[in-house]
Amino acid sequence: FRYVEQSKKRNLQIGSHFRYQIDGKSLLYIGSWYNTNKKAVVSIDFAKENYHFAFSYDLALGNRNVSGQTNSAFELSMIWKKPVEGRKKRPN
């Protein structure tokens, strides 16, 4: 389960992802999710120690022709992680 909040939109996602360790410090994640906004989400992520890139595609299920909503969307995330001094590292 994942809880996602973006701007004022909130949803609960049910699904899973698989993690593959490429080398000692690189990870690849592949996942699929269904969320409470009636969308299926497919994602692929690449993570290193200090940064993370993610690409996902949200596919609307059913009739979503409500004003202001799109049927499907691509998302790209770029995350930089700044280490905190004196704090223990958590595994990815």
SEZA-771630 format. One record per residue: residue in three letters; z negated, y negated, x negated of N, C-alpha, C in turn. Coordinates in nm, 4 decimals. Each point is the difference from the previous one (the first is absolute). Example, Ala and Ser with C-alpha at 12.3 -4.5 7.8 and 13.67 -1.06 7.14 Angstrom:
2
PT   rest        n.z        n.y        n.x       ca.z       ca.y       ca.x        c.z        c.y        c.x
PT    ALA    -0.7800     0.5690    -1.3190     0.0000    -0.1190     0.0890     0.0000    -0.1200    -0.0900
PT    SER     0.0720    -0.1050     0.0350    -0.0060    -0.1190    -0.0820    -0.0730    -0.1090     0.0770
This chain:
92
PT   rest        n.z        n.y        n.x       ca.z       ca.y       ca.x        c.z        c.y        c.x
PT    PHE     0.0000     0.1182    -0.0844     0.0000    -0.1182     0.0844     0.0000    -0.1242    -0.0887
PT    ARG     0.0733    -0.1009     0.0420    -0.0020    -0.1296    -0.0685    -0.0099    -0.1090     0.1059
PT    TYR    -0.0808    -0.1005    -0.0283    -0.0085    -0.1179     0.0857     0.0715    -0.1123    -0.0735
PT    VAL     0.0970    -0.0635     0.0658     0.0797    -0.1039    -0.0630    -0.0125    -0.1287     0.0805
PT    GLU    -0.0222    -0.1104    -0.0707    -0.0067    -0.1308     0.0647     0.0909    -0.0950    -0.0767
PT    GLN     0.1012    -0.0527     0.0679     0.0938    -0.0949    -0.0587     0.0081    -0.1200     0.0928
PT    SER    -0.0319    -0.1167    -0.0522    -0.0089    -0.1219     0.0803    -0.0966     0.0265     0.1149
PT    LYS     0.0474    -0.0077     0.1233    -0.0874     0.0267     0.1144     0.0304     0.1346     0.0647
PT    LYS     0.0871     0.0782    -0.0629     0.0357     0.1308     0.0543    -0.0875     0.1076    -0.0641
PT    ARG    -0.0497     0.0903     0.0823    -0.0834     0.1099    -0.0473     0.0530     0.1307     0.0563
PT    ASN    -0.0068     0.1064    -0.0812     0.0381     0.1307     0.0523    -0.0659     0.1104    -0.0807
PT    LEU    -0.0059     0.1140     0.0614    -0.0542     0.1197    -0.0627     0.1171     0.0916    -0.0303
PT    GLN     0.0066     0.0505    -0.1227     0.1088     0.0885    -0.0388    -0.0541     0.1395    -0.0252
PT    ILE     0.0737     0.0995     0.0497    -0.0364     0.1399    -0.0172     0.1136     0.0673    -0.0757
PT    GLY    -0.0327     0.0662    -0.1096     0.1014     0.0660    -0.0806    -0.0581     0.0421    -0.1333
PT    SER     0.0859     0.0117    -0.0994    -0.0499     0.0351    -0.1326     0.0990    -0.0419    -0.1068
PT    HIS    -0.0483     0.0004    -0.1229     0.0888    -0.0234    -0.1128    -0.0331     0.1020    -0.1089
PT    PHE     0.0982     0.0259    -0.0809    -0.0143     0.0945    -0.1099     0.0087    -0.0767    -0.1304
PT    ARG    -0.0849     0.0359    -0.0935    -0.0042    -0.0691    -0.1285     0.0514     0.0924    -0.1089
PT    TYR     0.0897    -0.0527    -0.0833     0.0530     0.0749    -0.1129    -0.0263    -0.0807    -0.1264
PT    GLN    -0.0669     0.0613    -0.0977    -0.0290    -0.0690    -0.1244     0.1175     0.0167    -0.0955
PT    ILE     0.0682    -0.1114    -0.0305     0.1183     0.0025    -0.0849    -0.0388     0.0204    -0.1460
PT    ASP    -0.0955    -0.0777    -0.0454    -0.0560     0.0167    -0.1344    -0.1482    -0.0360     0.0088
PT    GLY    -0.0633    -0.0247    -0.1111    -0.1430    -0.0272     0.0014    -0.0424    -0.1228     0.0780
PT    LYS     0.0904    -0.0987     0.0154    -0.0383    -0.1255     0.0659     0.0934    -0.0423     0.1135
PT    SER     0.0955     0.0831     0.0381     0.0964    -0.0355     0.1053    -0.0110     0.0976     0.1165
PT    LEU    -0.0003    -0.0549     0.1213    -0.0093     0.0819     0.1207     0.1131    -0.0341     0.0960
PT    LEU     0.0484     0.1007     0.0707     0.1009    -0.0164     0.1036    -0.0594     0.0530     0.1305
PT    TYR     0.0054    -0.0809     0.1058    -0.0496     0.0395     0.1316     0.1171     0.0051     0.0973
PT    ILE     0.0045     0.1030     0.0824     0.0999     0.0104     0.1060    -0.0763     0.0333     0.1281
PT    GLY     0.0233    -0.0764     0.1063    -0.0773     0.0224     0.1206     0.0757    -0.0305     0.1273
PT    SER    -0.0562     0.0468     0.1097     0.0521    -0.0329     0.1323    -0.1186    -0.0186     0.0944
PT    TRP     0.0158    -0.0940     0.0928    -0.1087    -0.0402     0.0884     0.0533    -0.0288     0.1392
PT    TYR    -0.0859     0.0119     0.0979     0.0280    -0.0452     0.1365    -0.1086    -0.1012     0.0317
PT    ASN     0.0376    -0.1173     0.0512    -0.1044    -0.0968     0.0302    -0.0091    -0.0310     0.1485
PT    THR    -0.1089    -0.0662     0.0368    -0.0284    -0.0267     0.1410     0.0938    -0.1036     0.0613
PT    ASN     0.0853    -0.0616    -0.0793     0.1028    -0.0913     0.0527     0.1291     0.0750     0.0298
PT    LYS    -0.0085     0.1316     0.0111     0.1126     0.0885     0.0303     0.1124    -0.0132    -0.1012
PT    LYS    -0.0379     0.0099    -0.1277     0.0979    -0.0020    -0.1077    -0.0271     0.1156    -0.0951
PT    ALA     0.1076     0.0555    -0.0528    -0.0109     0.0990    -0.1067     0.0239    -0.0741    -0.1308
PT    VAL    -0.0793     0.0316    -0.1012     0.0088    -0.0681    -0.1287     0.0224     0.1035    -0.1094
PT    VAL     0.0988    -0.0259    -0.0860     0.0255     0.0843    -0.1165    -0.0193    -0.0903    -0.1215
PT    SER    -0.0736     0.0500    -0.1013    -0.0271    -0.0852    -0.1154     0.0134     0.0757    -0.1314
PT    ILE     0.0323    -0.0766    -0.1042     0.0007     0.0515    -0.1355    -0.0630    -0.1082    -0.0880
PT    ASP    -0.0948     0.0402    -0.0841    -0.0745    -0.0936    -0.0834     0.0024     0.0461    -0.1448
PT    PHE    -0.0022    -0.0957    -0.0901    -0.0111     0.0279    -0.1424    -0.1160    -0.0815    -0.0531
PT    ALA    -0.0946     0.0645    -0.0673    -0.1195    -0.0696    -0.0470    -0.0249     0.0249    -0.1476
PT    LYS    -0.0377    -0.1053    -0.0685    -0.0473     0.0057    -0.1376    -0.1433    -0.0531     0.0013
PT    GLU    -0.0591    -0.0106    -0.1153    -0.1398    -0.0423    -0.0081    -0.0245    -0.1386     0.0592
PT    ASN     0.0873    -0.0969    -0.0295    -0.0233    -0.1373     0.0439     0.0955    -0.0515     0.1064
PT    TYR     0.0962     0.0808     0.0432     0.0906    -0.0461     0.1051     0.0455     0.1162     0.0879
PT    HIS     0.0539    -0.0383     0.1146     0.0373     0.0972     0.1032     0.1204    -0.0569     0.0753
PT    PHE     0.1077     0.0768     0.0119     0.1170    -0.0381     0.0800     0.0107     0.0976     0.1162
PT    ALA     0.0270    -0.0527     0.1179     0.0124     0.0864     0.1180     0.1198    -0.0434     0.0834
PT    PHE     0.0696     0.0984     0.0540     0.1119    -0.0241     0.0897    -0.0235     0.0843     0.1241
PT    SER     0.0137    -0.0602     0.1169    -0.0157     0.0776     0.1226     0.1029    -0.0451     0.1033
PT    TYR     0.0241     0.0890     0.0939     0.0915    -0.0280     0.1097    -0.0715     0.0346     0.1301
PT    ASP    -0.0109    -0.0976     0.0886    -0.0628     0.0189     0.1308     0.1096     0.0194     0.1031
PT    LEU    -0.0020     0.1115     0.0676     0.0996     0.0318     0.1018    -0.0659    -0.0027     0.1366
PT    ALA     0.0450    -0.0923     0.0855    -0.0560    -0.0117     0.1349     0.0407     0.1211     0.0840
PT    LEU    -0.0944     0.0520     0.0742     0.0261     0.1134     0.0890    -0.0010    -0.0496     0.1435
PT    GLY     0.0972     0.0398     0.0784     0.0058    -0.0411     0.1402     0.0644    -0.1370     0.0148
PT    ASN    -0.0088    -0.0565     0.1198     0.0604    -0.1292     0.0314    -0.0928    -0.1115    -0.0461
PT    ARG     0.0392    -0.0752    -0.1024    -0.0829    -0.1067    -0.0558     0.0665    -0.1359     0.0155
PT    ASN     0.0730    -0.0227     0.1068     0.0705    -0.1263     0.0184    -0.0897    -0.1074     0.0595
PT    VAL    -0.1194    -0.0140    -0.0508    -0.0933    -0.1029     0.0437     0.0288    -0.1259    -0.0822
PT    SER    -0.0056    -0.1141     0.0607     0.0315    -0.1251    -0.0679    -0.0839    -0.0171    -0.1263
PT    GLY     0.0677    -0.0330    -0.1104    -0.0706    -0.0259    -0.1247    -0.0261     0.1224    -0.0852
PT    GLN     0.0369     0.1191     0.0443    -0.0224     0.1207    -0.0789     0.1338     0.0576    -0.0444
PT    THR     0.0020     0.0494    -0.1220     0.1207     0.0636    -0.0500    -0.0128     0.1504     0.0158
PT    ASN     0.1123     0.0687    -0.0010    -0.0025     0.1445     0.0169    -0.0507     0.0718    -0.1232
PT    SER     0.0487    -0.0356    -0.1160    -0.0368     0.0672    -0.1235    -0.0070    -0.1020    -0.1118
PT    ALA    -0.0682     0.0374    -0.1098    -0.0135    -0.0957    -0.1097    -0.0216     0.0703    -0.1327
PT    PHE     0.0536    -0.0609    -0.1050    -0.0284     0.0423    -0.1365    -0.1160    -0.0843    -0.0514
PT    GLU    -0.0850     0.0590    -0.0820    -0.1089    -0.0752    -0.0611    -0.0052     0.0320    -0.1483
PT    LEU    -0.0215    -0.1015    -0.0798    -0.0146     0.0159    -0.1433    -0.1304    -0.0663    -0.0414
PT    SER    -0.0839     0.0724    -0.0718    -0.1272    -0.0539    -0.0469    -0.0052     0.0067    -0.1511
PT    MET    -0.0507    -0.1062    -0.0589    -0.0237    -0.0038    -0.1437    -0.1445    -0.0429    -0.0197
PT    ILE    -0.0793     0.0845    -0.0602    -0.1435    -0.0249    -0.0135    -0.0364     0.0004    -0.1477
PT    TRP    -0.0720    -0.1019    -0.0411    -0.0517    -0.0059    -0.1360    -0.1505     0.0148     0.0071
PT    LYS    -0.0547     0.0897    -0.0784    -0.1435     0.0271     0.0004    -0.0618    -0.0592    -0.1254
PT    LYS    -0.0931    -0.0907     0.0170    -0.0692    -0.0600    -0.1125    -0.1322     0.0732    -0.0201
PT    PRO    -0.0199     0.0584    -0.1176    -0.1263     0.0705    -0.0245    -0.1179    -0.0968    -0.0010
PT    VAL    -0.1120     0.0447     0.0533    -0.1225    -0.0792     0.0010    -0.0862     0.0460    -0.1170
PT    GLU    -0.0444    -0.0942    -0.0814    -0.0810     0.0325    -0.1172    -0.1327     0.0648     0.0409
PT    GLY    -0.0375     0.1056    -0.0704    -0.1283     0.0665     0.0229    -0.0041     0.0904     0.1213
PT    ARG     0.1116     0.0216     0.0641     0.0039     0.0836     0.1201     0.0634     0.1336    -0.0334
PT    LYS    -0.0560     0.1079     0.0526     0.0557     0.1337    -0.0248     0.1336     0.0135     0.0701
PT    LYS     0.0927     0.0699    -0.0651     0.1324     0.0253     0.0563    -0.0046     0.1102     0.1029
PT    ARG     0.0740    -0.0200     0.1059     0.0144     0.0997     0.1049     0.1323     0.0710    -0.0184
PT    PRO     0.0070     0.1317     0.0127     0.1303     0.0668    -0.0115     0.0910    -0.0380     0.1160
PT    ASN     0.1325    -0.0029    -0.0246     0.0971    -0.0361     0.1065     0.0026     0.1030     0.1052
